[in-house]
Amino acid sequence: MKNERKNWFKARQKGSGWLPNSWQGWLVVFVWLLVVTGVISWLNLIFENIWAAMALSILWCSFMLGALTVIAHIKSDKPSRDSSPQ
């Protein structure tokens, strides 16, 4: 019996990136959104200087976007290199 892996994300048909393909993928996206918005809200509360909060928010979003990309890449079918319209 072959143990087949279920993909949490699927490659988009046009363009690049992934879309949630299972409840696990949707859970990852939902938790990711909660964490990102929670930390940004917290940063805005603890910093009186709006520029410091904004800079840290941008760094946080960049880090979290990279983390979501890595998770989607690991838990998906691999996207094709051909992005030309058909």
PDB file with SEQRES, HELIX, SHEET and CRYST1 records, atoms N, CA, C and O in Angstrom:
SEQRES   1 A   86  MET LYS ASN GLU ARG LYS ASN TRP PHE LYS ALA ARG GLN          
SEQRES   2 A   86  LYS GLY SER GLY TRP LEU PRO ASN SER TRP GLN GLY TRP          
SEQRES   3 A   86  LEU VAL VAL PHE VAL TRP LEU LEU VAL VAL THR GLY VAL          
SEQRES   4 A   86  ILE SER TRP LEU ASN LEU ILE PHE GLU ASN ILE TRP ALA          
SEQRES   5 A   86  ALA MET ALA LEU SER ILE LEU TRP CYS SER PHE MET LEU          
SEQRES   6 A   86  GLY ALA LEU THR VAL ILE ALA HIS ILE LYS SER ASP LYS          
SEQRES   7 A   86  PRO SER ARG ASP SER SER PRO GLN                              
HELIX    1 AA1 TRP A   23  ILE A   46  1                                  24    
HELIX    2 AA2 ILE A   50  ILE A   74  1                                  25    
SHEET    1 AA1 2 PHE A   9  ALA A  11  0                                        
SHEET    2 AA1 2 TRP A  18  PRO A  20 -1                                        
CRYST1    1.000    1.000    1.000  90.00  90.00  90.00 P 1           1          
ATOM      1  N   MET A   1       0.839  -1.175   0.000  1.00  0.00           N  
ATOM      2  CA  MET A   1       0.000   0.000   0.000  1.00  0.00           C  
ATOM      3  C   MET A   1       0.885   1.239   0.000  1.00  0.00           C  
ATOM      4  O   MET A   1       1.762   1.389   0.850  1.00  0.00           O  
ATOM      5  N   LYS A   2       0.648   2.109  -0.946  1.00  0.00           N  
ATOM      6  CA  LYS A   2       1.454   3.313  -1.098  1.00  0.00           C  
ATOM      7  C   LYS A   2       0.871   4.434  -0.234  1.00  0.00           C  
ATOM      8  O   LYS A   2      -0.323   4.727  -0.305  1.00  0.00           O  
ATOM      9  N   ASN A   3       1.723   5.054   0.578  1.00  0.00           N  
ATOM     10  CA  ASN A   3       1.297   6.155   1.433  1.00  0.00           C  
ATOM     11  C   ASN A   3       1.424   7.452   0.635  1.00  0.00           C  
ATOM     12  O   ASN A   3       2.517   8.005   0.507  1.00  0.00           O  
ATOM     13  N   GLU A   4       0.302   7.932   0.099  1.00  0.00           N  
ATOM     14  CA  GLU A   4       0.318   9.133  -0.725  1.00  0.00           C  
ATOM     15  C   GLU A   4       0.103  10.358   0.138  1.00  0.00           C  
ATOM     16  O   GLU A   4      -0.779  10.380   0.996  1.00  0.00           O  
ATOM     17  N   ARG A   5       0.913  11.376  -0.095  1.00  0.00           N  
ATOM     18  CA  ARG A   5       0.855  12.602   0.679  1.00  0.00           C  
ATOM     19  C   ARG A   5      -0.226  13.519   0.124  1.00  0.00           C  
ATOM     20  O   ARG A   5      -0.296  13.740  -1.085  1.00  0.00           O  
ATOM     21  N   LYS A   6      -1.062  14.049   0.995  1.00  0.00           N  
ATOM     22  CA  LYS A   6      -2.095  15.003   0.601  1.00  0.00           C  
ATOM     23  C   LYS A   6      -1.492  16.396   0.616  1.00  0.00           C  
ATOM     24  O   LYS A   6      -0.895  16.816   1.607  1.00  0.00           O  
ATOM     25  N   ASN A   7      -1.653  17.106  -0.486  1.00  0.00           N  
ATOM     26  CA  ASN A   7      -1.129  18.464  -0.582  1.00  0.00           C  
ATOM     27  C   ASN A   7      -2.058  19.440   0.125  1.00  0.00           C  
ATOM     28  O   ASN A   7      -3.272  19.414  -0.077  1.00  0.00           O  
ATOM     29  N   TRP A   8      -1.472  20.308   0.964  1.00  0.00           N  
ATOM     30  CA  TRP A   8      -2.250  21.331   1.649  1.00  0.00           C  
ATOM     31  C   TRP A   8      -2.515  22.514   0.739  1.00  0.00           C  
ATOM     32  O   TRP A   8      -3.506  23.226   0.903  1.00  0.00           O  
ATOM     33  N   PHE A   9      -1.619  22.724  -0.230  1.00  0.00           N  
ATOM     34  CA  PHE A   9      -1.733  23.831  -1.176  1.00  0.00           C  
ATOM     35  C   PHE A   9      -1.591  23.290  -2.586  1.00  0.00           C  
ATOM     36  O   PHE A   9      -0.964  22.251  -2.795  1.00  0.00           O  
ATOM     37  N   LYS A  10      -2.173  23.990  -3.562  1.00  0.00           N  
ATOM     38  CA  LYS A  10      -2.000  23.609  -4.956  1.00  0.00           C  
ATOM     39  C   LYS A  10      -1.443  24.808  -5.720  1.00  0.00           C  
ATOM     40  O   LYS A  10      -1.715  25.960  -5.379  1.00  0.00           O  
ATOM     41  N   ALA A  11      -0.674  24.523  -6.738  1.00  0.00           N  
ATOM     42  CA  ALA A  11      -0.096  25.580  -7.555  1.00  0.00           C  
ATOM     43  C   ALA A  11      -1.197  26.268  -8.354  1.00  0.00           C  
ATOM     44  O   ALA A  11      -2.131  25.628  -8.836  1.00  0.00           O  
ATOM     45  N   ARG A  12      -1.068  27.570  -8.482  1.00  0.00           N  
ATOM     46  CA  ARG A  12      -2.047  28.316  -9.268  1.00  0.00           C  
ATOM     47  C   ARG A  12      -1.920  27.944 -10.739  1.00  0.00           C  
ATOM     48  O   ARG A  12      -0.836  27.593 -11.205  1.00  0.00           O  
ATOM     49  N   GLN A  13      -3.031  28.021 -11.470  1.00  0.00           N  
ATOM     50  CA  GLN A  13      -3.019  27.682 -12.894  1.00  0.00           C  
ATOM     51  C   GLN A  13      -2.283  28.752 -13.709  1.00  0.00           C  
ATOM     52  O   GLN A  13      -1.539  28.432 -14.635  1.00  0.00           O  
ATOM     53  N   LYS A  14      -2.498  30.014 -13.356  1.00  0.00           N  
ATOM     54  CA  LYS A  14      -1.816  31.116 -14.045  1.00  0.00           C  
ATOM     55  C   LYS A  14      -1.082  31.945 -13.012  1.00  0.00           C  
ATOM     56  O   LYS A  14      -1.584  32.165 -11.910  1.00  0.00           O  
ATOM     57  N   GLY A  15       0.097  32.400 -13.366  1.00  0.00           N  
ATOM     58  CA  GLY A  15       0.887  33.179 -12.425  1.00  0.00           C  
ATOM     59  C   GLY A  15       1.696  32.281 -11.509  1.00  0.00           C  
ATOM     60  O   GLY A  15       1.930  31.108 -11.803  1.00  0.00           O  
ATOM     61  N   SER A  16       2.113  32.850 -10.408  1.00  0.00           N  
ATOM     62  CA  SER A  16       2.913  32.069  -9.467  1.00  0.00           C  
ATOM     63  C   SER A  16       2.235  32.066  -8.104  1.00  0.00           C  
ATOM     64  O   SER A  16       1.380  32.905  -7.822  1.00  0.00           O  
ATOM     65  N   GLY A  17       2.622  31.123  -7.272  1.00  0.00           N  
ATOM     66  CA  GLY A  17       2.057  31.031  -5.935  1.00  0.00           C  
ATOM     67  C   GLY A  17       1.211  29.802  -5.757  1.00  0.00           C  
ATOM     68  O   GLY A  17       1.125  28.945  -6.637  1.00  0.00           O  
ATOM     69  N   TRP A  18       0.581  29.729  -4.589  1.00  0.00           N  
ATOM     70  CA  TRP A  18      -0.216  28.569  -4.220  1.00  0.00           C  
ATOM     71  C   TRP A  18      -1.548  29.017  -3.641  1.00  0.00           C  
ATOM     72  O   TRP A  18      -1.697  30.146  -3.175  1.00  0.00           O  
ATOM     73  N   LEU A  19      -2.508  28.108  -3.682  1.00  0.00           N  
ATOM     74  CA  LEU A  19      -3.825  28.319  -3.092  1.00  0.00           C  
ATOM     75  C   LEU A  19      -4.101  27.182  -2.118  1.00  0.00           C  
ATOM     76  O   LEU A  19      -3.672  26.054  -2.360  1.00  0.00           O  
ATOM     77  N   PRO A  20      -4.813  27.453  -1.012  1.00  0.00           N  
ATOM     78  CA  PRO A  20      -5.148  26.365  -0.091  1.00  0.00           C  
ATOM     79  C   PRO A  20      -5.963  25.284  -0.798  1.00  0.00           C  
ATOM     80  O   PRO A  20      -6.887  25.582  -1.555  1.00  0.00           O  
ATOM     81  N   ASN A  21      -5.606  24.028  -0.540  1.00  0.00           N  
ATOM     82  CA  ASN A  21      -6.235  22.905  -1.215  1.00  0.00           C  
ATOM     83  C   ASN A  21      -6.953  21.969  -0.249  1.00  0.00           C  
ATOM     84  O   ASN A  21      -7.675  21.071  -0.681  1.00  0.00           O  
ATOM     85  N   SER A  22      -6.762  22.170   1.054  1.00  0.00           N  
ATOM     86  CA  SER A  22      -7.380  21.297   2.047  1.00  0.00           C  
ATOM     87  C   SER A  22      -7.661  22.116   3.302  1.00  0.00           C  
ATOM     88  O   SER A  22      -7.308  23.293   3.385  1.00  0.00           O  
ATOM     89  N   TRP A  23      -8.304  21.474   4.275  1.00  0.00           N  
ATOM     90  CA  TRP A  23      -8.603  22.204   5.506  1.00  0.00           C  
ATOM     91  C   TRP A  23      -7.325  22.583   6.239  1.00  0.00           C  
ATOM     92  O   TRP A  23      -7.298  23.592   6.943  1.00  0.00           O  
ATOM     93  N   GLN A  24      -6.258  21.788   6.085  1.00  0.00           N  
ATOM     94  CA  GLN A  24      -4.990  22.126   6.722  1.00  0.00           C  
ATOM     95  C   GLN A  24      -4.393  23.404   6.120  1.00  0.00           C  
ATOM     96  O   GLN A  24      -3.844  24.241   6.837  1.00  0.00           O  
ATOM     97  N   GLY A  25      -4.506  23.541   4.809  1.00  0.00           N  
ATOM     98  CA  GLY A  25      -4.015  24.750   4.151  1.00  0.00           C  
ATOM     99  C   GLY A  25      -4.782  25.982   4.590  1.00  0.00           C  
ATOM    100  O   GLY A  25      -4.192  27.031   4.849  1.00  0.00           O  
ATOM    101  N   TRP A  26      -6.114  25.854   4.674  1.00  0.00           N  
ATOM    102  CA  TRP A  26      -6.929  26.981   5.137  1.00  0.00           C  
ATOM    103  C   TRP A  26      -6.625  27.308   6.591  1.00  0.00           C  
ATOM    104  O   TRP A  26      -6.631  28.479   6.969  1.00  0.00           O  
ATOM    105  N   LEU A  27      -6.360  26.298   7.414  1.00  0.00           N  
ATOM    106  CA  LEU A  27      -6.009  26.541   8.813  1.00  0.00           C  
ATOM    107  C   LEU A  27      -4.682  27.293   8.910  1.00  0.00           C  
ATOM    108  O   LEU A  27      -4.551  28.215   9.715  1.00  0.00           O  
ATOM    109  N   VAL A  28      -3.713  26.910   8.107  1.00  0.00           N  
ATOM    110  CA  VAL A  28      -2.419  27.599   8.102  1.00  0.00           C  
ATOM    111  C   VAL A  28      -2.611  29.067   7.725  1.00  0.00           C  
ATOM    112  O   VAL A  28      -2.047  29.949   8.373  1.00  0.00           O  
ATOM    113  N   VAL A  29      -3.394  29.337   6.690  1.00  0.00           N  
ATOM    114  CA  VAL A  29      -3.629  30.713   6.252  1.00  0.00           C  
ATOM    115  C   VAL A  29      -4.361  31.504   7.337  1.00  0.00           C  
ATOM    116  O   VAL A  29      -4.004  32.652   7.604  1.00  0.00           O  
ATOM    117  N   PHE A  30      -5.373  30.913   7.961  1.00  0.00           N  
ATOM    118  CA  PHE A  30      -6.148  31.593   9.005  1.00  0.00           C  
ATOM    119  C   PHE A  30      -5.272  31.916  10.212  1.00  0.00           C  
ATOM    120  O   PHE A  30      -5.302  33.040  10.713  1.00  0.00           O  
ATOM    121  N   VAL A  31      -4.490  30.940  10.686  1.00  0.00           N  
ATOM    122  CA  VAL A  31      -3.601  31.173  11.829  1.00  0.00           C  
ATOM    123  C   VAL A  31      -2.542  32.203  11.462  1.00  0.00           C  
ATOM    124  O   VAL A  31      -2.196  33.049  12.287  1.00  0.00           O  
ATOM    125  N   TRP A  32      -2.025  32.147  10.248  1.00  0.00           N  
ATOM    126  CA  TRP A  32      -1.038  33.115   9.784  1.00  0.00           C  
ATOM    127  C   TRP A  32      -1.607  34.527   9.845  1.00  0.00           C  
ATOM    128  O   TRP A  32      -0.942  35.443  10.329  1.00  0.00           O  
ATOM    129  N   LEU A  33      -2.835  34.710   9.357  1.00  0.00           N  
ATOM    130  CA  LEU A  33      -3.467  36.032   9.402  1.00  0.00           C  
ATOM    131  C   LEU A  33      -3.665  36.512  10.834  1.00  0.00           C  
ATOM    132  O   LEU A  33      -3.431  37.684  11.130  1.00  0.00           O  
ATOM    133  N   LEU A  34      -4.092  35.624  11.723  1.00  0.00           N  
ATOM    134  CA  LEU A  34      -4.273  35.999  13.127  1.00  0.00           C  
ATOM    135  C   LEU A  34      -2.958  36.437  13.771  1.00  0.00           C  
ATOM    136  O   LEU A  34      -2.915  37.435  14.490  1.00  0.00           O  
ATOM    137  N   VAL A  35      -1.900  35.694  13.512  1.00  0.00           N  
ATOM    138  CA  VAL A  35      -0.602  36.021  14.108  1.00  0.00           C  
ATOM    139  C   VAL A  35      -0.074  37.341  13.557  1.00  0.00           C  
ATOM    140  O   VAL A  35       0.407  38.182  14.317  1.00  0.00           O  
ATOM    141  N   VAL A  36      -0.158  37.529  12.250  1.00  0.00           N  
ATOM    142  CA  VAL A  36       0.347  38.763  11.641  1.00  0.00           C  
ATOM    143  C   VAL A  36      -0.406  39.979  12.179  1.00  0.00           C  
ATOM    144  O   VAL A  36       0.216  40.949  12.612  1.00  0.00           O  
ATOM    145  N   THR A  37      -1.732  39.936  12.155  1.00  0.00           N  
ATOM    146  CA  THR A  37      -2.500  41.086  12.619  1.00  0.00           C  
ATOM    147  C   THR A  37      -2.357  41.289  14.126  1.00  0.00           C  
ATOM    148  O   THR A  37      -2.344  42.429  14.592  1.00  0.00           O  
ATOM    149  N   GLY A  38      -2.249  40.210  14.891  1.00  0.00           N  
ATOM    150  CA  GLY A  38      -2.063  40.342  16.332  1.00  0.00           C  
ATOM    151  C   GLY A  38      -0.755  41.014  16.693  1.00  0.00           C  
ATOM    152  O   GLY A  38      -0.724  41.903  17.543  1.00  0.00           O  
ATOM    153  N   VAL A  39       0.326  40.594  16.052  1.00  0.00           N  
ATOM    154  CA  VAL A  39       1.634  41.183  16.350  1.00  0.00           C  
ATOM    155  C   VAL A  39       1.689  42.634  15.886  1.00  0.00           C  
ATOM    156  O   VAL A  39       2.262  43.474  16.581  1.00  0.00           O  
ATOM    157  N   ILE A  40       1.112  42.949  14.736  1.00  0.00           N  
ATOM    158  CA  ILE A  40       1.105  44.339  14.269  1.00  0.00           C  
ATOM    159  C   ILE A  40       0.300  45.218  15.225  1.00  0.00           C  
ATOM    160  O   ILE A  40       0.713  46.339  15.525  1.00  0.00           O  
ATOM    161  N   SER A  41      -0.828  44.733  15.701  1.00  0.00           N  
ATOM    162  CA  SER A  41      -1.618  45.492  16.680  1.00  0.00           C  
ATOM    163  C   SER A  41      -0.831  45.702  17.969  1.00  0.00           C  
ATOM    164  O   SER A  41      -0.847  46.792  18.540  1.00  0.00           O  
ATOM    165  N   TRP A  42      -0.149  44.664  18.423  1.00  0.00           N  
ATOM    166  CA  TRP A  42       0.658  44.762  19.630  1.00  0.00           C  
ATOM    167  C   TRP A  42       1.799  45.757  19.458  1.00  0.00           C  
ATOM    168  O   TRP A  42       2.087  46.534  20.367  1.00  0.00           O  
ATOM    169  N   LEU A  43       2.460  45.736  18.280  1.00  0.00           N  
ATOM    170  CA  LEU A  43       3.540  46.686  18.018  1.00  0.00           C  
ATOM    171  C   LEU A  43       3.028  48.122  18.048  1.00  0.00           C  
ATOM    172  O   LEU A  43       3.710  49.011  18.557  1.00  0.00           O  
ATOM    173  N   ASN A  44       1.845  48.353  17.513  1.00  0.00           N  
ATOM    174  CA  ASN A  44       1.284  49.696  17.517  1.00  0.00           C  
ATOM    175  C   ASN A  44       0.916  50.158  18.925  1.00  0.00           C  
ATOM    176  O   ASN A  44       0.903  51.358  19.197  1.00  0.00           O  
ATOM    177  N   LEU A  45       0.618  49.226  19.813  1.00  0.00           N  
ATOM    178  CA  LEU A  45       0.293  49.590  21.193  1.00  0.00           C  
ATOM    179  C   LEU A  45       1.530  49.915  22.029  1.00  0.00           C  
ATOM    180  O   LEU A  45       1.499  50.831  22.852  1.00  0.00           O  
ATOM    181  N   ILE A  46       2.618  49.170  21.824  1.00  0.00           N  
ATOM    182  CA  ILE A  46       3.770  49.354  22.705  1.00  0.00           C  
ATOM    183  C   ILE A  46       4.710  50.467  22.247  1.00  0.00           C  
ATOM    184  O   ILE A  46       5.472  50.988  23.061  1.00  0.00           O  
ATOM    185  N   PHE A  47       4.678  50.844  20.976  1.00  0.00           N  
ATOM    186  CA  PHE A  47       5.560  51.898  20.489  1.00  0.00           C  
ATOM    187  C   PHE A  47       4.806  53.206  20.375  1.00  0.00           C  
ATOM    188  O   PHE A  47       3.756  53.277  19.737  1.00  0.00           O  
ATOM    189  N   GLU A  48       5.354  54.251  21.005  1.00  0.00           N  
ATOM    190  CA  GLU A  48       4.757  55.571  20.868  1.00  0.00           C  
ATOM    191  C   GLU A  48       5.152  56.207  19.537  1.00  0.00           C  
ATOM    192  O   GLU A  48       4.401  57.004  18.975  1.00  0.00           O  
ATOM    193  N   ASN A  49       6.319  55.856  19.046  1.00  0.00           N  
ATOM    194  CA  ASN A  49       6.792  56.386  17.771  1.00  0.00           C  
ATOM    195  C   ASN A  49       6.187  55.551  16.641  1.00  0.00           C  
ATOM    196  O   ASN A  49       6.485  54.364  16.509  1.00  0.00           O  
ATOM    197  N   ILE A  50       5.339  56.180  15.832  1.00  0.00           N  
ATOM    198  CA  ILE A  50       4.648  55.453  14.757  1.00  0.00           C  
ATOM    199  C   ILE A  50       5.622  54.915  13.718  1.00  0.00           C  
ATOM    200  O   ILE A  50       5.364  53.872  13.118  1.00  0.00           O  
ATOM    201  N   TRP A  51       6.742  55.611  13.492  1.00  0.00           N  
ATOM    202  CA  TRP A  51       7.703  55.176  12.485  1.00  0.00           C  
ATOM    203  C   TRP A  51       8.418  53.905  12.914  1.00  0.00           C  
ATOM    204  O   TRP A  51       8.710  53.047  12.081  1.00  0.00           O  
ATOM    205  N   ALA A  52       8.700  53.776  14.198  1.00  0.00           N  
ATOM    206  CA  ALA A  52       9.323  52.550  14.700  1.00  0.00           C  
ATOM    207  C   ALA A  52       8.356  51.378  14.584  1.00  0.00           C  
ATOM    208  O   ALA A  52       8.742  50.283  14.177  1.00  0.00           O  
ATOM    209  N   ALA A  53       7.097  51.618  14.947  1.00  0.00           N  
ATOM    210  CA  ALA A  53       6.086  50.560  14.839  1.00  0.00           C  
ATOM    211  C   ALA A  53       5.891  50.155  13.384  1.00  0.00           C  
ATOM    212  O   ALA A  53       5.744  48.971  13.081  1.00  0.00           O  
ATOM    213  N   MET A  54       5.890  51.137  12.480  1.00  0.00           N  
ATOM    214  CA  MET A  54       5.700  50.838  11.067  1.00  0.00           C  
ATOM    215  C   MET A  54       6.884  50.042  10.506  1.00  0.00           C  
ATOM    216  O   MET A  54       6.696  49.088   9.752  1.00  0.00           O  
ATOM    217  N   ALA A  55       8.088  50.437  10.875  1.00  0.00           N  
ATOM    218  CA  ALA A  55       9.278  49.726  10.388  1.00  0.00           C  
ATOM    219  C   ALA A  55       9.295  48.281  10.885  1.00  0.00           C  
ATOM    220  O   ALA A  55       9.579  47.361  10.118  1.00  0.00           O  
ATOM    221  N   LEU A  56       8.992  48.086  12.164  1.00  0.00           N  
ATOM    222  CA  LEU A  56       8.961  46.723  12.698  1.00  0.00           C  
ATOM    223  C   LEU A  56       7.812  45.914  12.107  1.00  0.00           C  
ATOM    224  O   LEU A  56       7.940  44.704  11.919  1.00  0.00           O  
ATOM    225  N   SER A  57       6.707  46.563  11.817  1.00  0.00           N  
ATOM    226  CA  SER A  57       5.580  45.870  11.183  1.00  0.00           C  
ATOM    227  C   SER A  57       5.947  45.390   9.790  1.00  0.00           C  
ATOM    228  O   SER A  57       5.582  44.284   9.391  1.00  0.00           O  
ATOM    229  N   ILE A  58       6.661  46.214   9.056  1.00  0.00           N  
ATOM    230  CA  ILE A  58       7.098  45.822   7.703  1.00  0.00           C  
ATOM    231  C   ILE A  58       8.078  44.653   7.783  1.00  0.00           C  
ATOM    232  O   ILE A  58       7.987  43.710   6.997  1.00  0.00           O  
ATOM    233  N   LEU A  59       9.015  44.713   8.732  1.00  0.00           N  
ATOM    234  CA  LEU A  59       9.951  43.595   8.902  1.00  0.00           C  
ATOM    235  C   LEU A  59       9.218  42.321   9.304  1.00  0.00           C  
ATOM    236  O   LEU A  59       9.520  41.241   8.797  1.00  0.00           O  
ATOM    237  N   TRP A  60       8.257  42.446  10.214  1.00  0.00           N  
ATOM    238  CA  TRP A  60       7.479  41.288  10.670  1.00  0.00           C  
ATOM    239  C   TRP A  60       6.695  40.674   9.512  1.00  0.00           C  
ATOM    240  O   TRP A  60       6.688  39.455   9.341  1.00  0.00           O  
ATOM    241  N   CYS A  61       6.035  41.521   8.716  1.00  0.00           N  
ATOM    242  CA  CYS A  61       5.257  41.010   7.576  1.00  0.00           C  
ATOM    243  C   CYS A  61       6.158  40.320   6.556  1.00  0.00           C  
ATOM    244  O   CYS A  61       5.778  39.300   5.982  1.00  0.00           O  
ATOM    245  N   SER A  62       7.338  40.866   6.329  1.00  0.00           N  
ATOM    246  CA  SER A  62       8.278  40.248   5.393  1.00  0.00           C  
ATOM    247  C   SER A  62       8.708  38.866   5.885  1.00  0.00           C  
ATOM    248  O   SER A  62       8.742  37.904   5.118  1.00  0.00           O  
ATOM    249  N   PHE A  63       9.032  38.787   7.170  1.00  0.00           N  
ATOM    250  CA  PHE A  63       9.422  37.497   7.744  1.00  0.00           C  
ATOM    251  C   PHE A  63       8.283  36.486   7.650  1.00  0.00           C  
ATOM    252  O   PHE A  63       8.494  35.343   7.245  1.00  0.00           O  
ATOM    253  N   MET A  64       7.088  36.907   8.022  1.00  0.00           N  
ATOM    254  CA  MET A  64       5.944  35.993   8.020  1.00  0.00           C  
ATOM    255  C   MET A  64       5.547  35.582   6.600  1.00  0.00           C  
ATOM    256  O   MET A  64       5.122  34.447   6.383  1.00  0.00           O  
ATOM    257  N   LEU A  65       5.679  36.480   5.647  1.00  0.00           N  
ATOM    258  CA  LEU A  65       5.392  36.120   4.256  1.00  0.00           C  
ATOM    259  C   LEU A  65       6.386  35.072   3.767  1.00  0.00           C  
ATOM    260  O   LEU A  65       6.013  34.144   3.050  1.00  0.00           O  
ATOM    261  N   GLY A  66       7.646  35.222   4.153  1.00  0.00           N  
ATOM    262  CA  GLY A  66       8.643  34.211   3.812  1.00  0.00           C  
ATOM    263  C   GLY A  66       8.326  32.864   4.448  1.00  0.00           C  
ATOM    264  O   GLY A  66       8.476  31.819   3.815  1.00  0.00           O  
ATOM    265  N   ALA A  67       7.887  32.893   5.702  1.00  0.00           N  
ATOM    266  CA  ALA A  67       7.531  31.647   6.393  1.00  0.00           C  
ATOM    267  C   ALA A  67       6.342  30.969   5.726  1.00  0.00           C  
ATOM    268  O   ALA A  67       6.342  29.751   5.549  1.00  0.00           O  
ATOM    269  N   LEU A  68       5.330  31.744   5.356  1.00  0.00           N  
ATOM    270  CA  LEU A  68       4.160  31.166   4.676  1.00  0.00           C  
ATOM    271  C   LEU A  68       4.552  30.595   3.313  1.00  0.00           C  
ATOM    272  O   LEU A  68       4.040  29.551   2.908  1.00  0.00           O  
ATOM    273  N   THR A  69       5.443  31.265   2.613  1.00  0.00           N  
ATOM    274  CA  THR A  69       5.913  30.767   1.321  1.00  0.00           C  
ATOM    275  C   THR A  69       6.639  29.438   1.469  1.00  0.00           C  
ATOM    276  O   THR A  69       6.439  28.526   0.667  1.00  0.00           O  
ATOM    277  N   VAL A  70       7.477  29.326   2.485  1.00  0.00           N  
ATOM    278  CA  VAL A  70       8.209  28.071   2.725  1.00  0.00           C  
ATOM    279  C   VAL A  70       7.237  26.944   3.062  1.00  0.00           C  
ATOM    280  O   VAL A  70       7.378  25.832   2.552  1.00  0.00           O  
ATOM    281  N   ILE A  71       6.253  27.223   3.918  1.00  0.00           N  
ATOM    282  CA  ILE A  71       5.267  26.193   4.275  1.00  0.00           C  
ATOM    283  C   ILE A  71       4.486  25.752   3.041  1.00  0.00           C  
ATOM    284  O   ILE A  71       4.290  24.557   2.819  1.00  0.00           O  
ATOM    285  N   ALA A  72       4.043  26.717   2.241  1.00  0.00           N  
ATOM    286  CA  ALA A  72       3.277  26.385   1.039  1.00  0.00           C  
ATOM    287  C   ALA A  72       4.124  25.592   0.049  1.00  0.00           C  
ATOM    288  O   ALA A  72       3.621  24.679  -0.607  1.00  0.00           O  
ATOM    289  N   HIS A  73       5.400  25.932  -0.062  1.00  0.00           N  
ATOM    290  CA  HIS A  73       6.285  25.215  -0.983  1.00  0.00           C  
ATOM    291  C   HIS A  73       6.501  23.770  -0.528  1.00  0.00           C  
ATOM    292  O   HIS A  73       6.509  22.850  -1.347  1.00  0.00           O  
ATOM    293  N   ILE A  74       6.674  23.578   0.763  1.00  0.00           N  
ATOM    294  CA  ILE A  74       6.913  22.237   1.291  1.00  0.00           C  
ATOM    295  C   ILE A  74       5.664  21.370   1.200  1.00  0.00           C  
ATOM    296  O   ILE A  74       5.755  20.188   0.867  1.00  0.00           O  
ATOM    297  N   LYS A  75       4.509  21.939   1.490  1.00  0.00           N  
ATOM    298  CA  LYS A  75       3.263  21.175   1.581  1.00  0.00           C  
ATOM    299  C   LYS A  75       2.400  21.300   0.321  1.00  0.00           C  
ATOM    300  O   LYS A  75       1.173  21.309   0.414  1.00  0.00           O  
ATOM    301  N   SER A  76       3.031  21.396  -0.858  1.00  0.00           N  
ATOM    302  CA  SER A  76       2.248  21.528  -2.088  1.00  0.00           C  
ATOM    303  C   SER A  76       2.865  20.723  -3.214  1.00  0.00           C  
ATOM    304  O   SER A  76       3.976  20.202  -3.116  1.00  0.00           O  
ATOM    305  N   ASP A  77       2.090  20.644  -4.292  1.00  0.00           N  
ATOM    306  CA  ASP A  77       2.679  20.145  -5.514  1.00  0.00           C  
ATOM    307  C   ASP A  77       3.551  21.276  -6.048  1.00  0.00           C  
ATOM    308  O   ASP A  77       3.278  22.449  -5.795  1.00  0.00           O  
ATOM    309  N   LYS A  78       4.552  20.938  -6.755  1.00  0.00           N  
ATOM    310  CA  LYS A  78       5.491  21.946  -7.224  1.00  0.00           C  
ATOM    311  C   LYS A  78       4.901  22.700  -8.416  1.00  0.00           C  
ATOM    312  O   LYS A  78       4.374  22.078  -9.339  1.00  0.00           O  
ATOM    313  N   PRO A  79       4.985  24.039  -8.404  1.00  0.00           N  
ATOM    314  CA  PRO A  79       4.439  24.811  -9.525  1.00  0.00           C  
ATOM    315  C   PRO A  79       5.254  24.598 -10.794  1.00  0.00           C  
ATOM    316  O   PRO A  79       6.459  24.351 -10.749  1.00  0.00           O  
ATOM    317  N   SER A  80       4.576  24.699 -11.904  1.00  0.00           N  
ATOM    318  CA  SER A  80       5.285  24.529 -13.175  1.00  0.00           C  
ATOM    319  C   SER A  80       6.004  25.826 -13.517  1.00  0.00           C  
ATOM    320  O   SER A  80       5.605  26.905 -13.078  1.00  0.00           O  
ATOM    321  N   ARG A  81       7.056  25.710 -14.297  1.00  0.00           N  
ATOM    322  CA  ARG A  81       7.825  26.874 -14.717  1.00  0.00           C  
ATOM    323  C   ARG A  81       7.140  27.608 -15.867  1.00  0.00           C  
ATOM    324  O   ARG A  81       7.444  28.774 -16.117  1.00  0.00           O  
ATOM    325  N   ASP A  82       6.236  26.956 -16.557  1.00  0.00           N  
ATOM    326  CA  ASP A  82       5.562  27.561 -17.698  1.00  0.00           C  
ATOM    327  C   ASP A  82       4.417  28.433 -17.191  1.00  0.00           C  
ATOM    328  O   ASP A  82       3.401  27.919 -16.724  1.00  0.00           O  
ATOM    329  N   SER A  83       4.582  29.750 -17.282  1.00  0.00           N  
ATOM    330  CA  SER A  83       3.540  30.663 -16.823  1.00  0.00           C  
ATOM    331  C   SER A  83       2.875  31.377 -18.002  1.00  0.00           C  
ATOM    332  O   SER A  83       2.163  32.365 -17.821  1.00  0.00           O  
ATOM    333  N   SER A  84       3.117  30.862 -19.212  1.00  0.00           N  
ATOM    334  CA  SER A  84       2.512  31.506 -20.390  1.00  0.00           C  
ATOM    335  C   SER A  84       1.043  31.177 -20.482  1.00  0.00           C  
ATOM    336  O   SER A  84       0.636  30.055 -20.182  1.00  0.00           O  
ATOM    337  N   PRO A  85       0.222  32.164 -20.904  1.00  0.00           N  
ATOM    338  CA  PRO A  85      -1.218  31.889 -21.039  1.00  0.00           C  
ATOM    339  C   PRO A  85      -1.493  30.895 -22.154  1.00  0.00           C  
ATOM    340  O   PRO A  85      -0.778  30.840 -23.155  1.00  0.00           O  
ATOM    341  N   GLN A  86      -2.551  30.109 -21.957  1.00  0.00           N  
ATOM    342  CA  GLN A  86      -2.859  29.084 -22.952  1.00  0.00           C  
ATOM    343  C   GLN A  86      -4.085  29.421 -23.732  1.00  0.00           C  
ATOM    344  O   GLN A  86      -4.485  28.661 -24.613  1.00  0.00           O  
TER     345      GLN A  86                                                      
END                                                                             
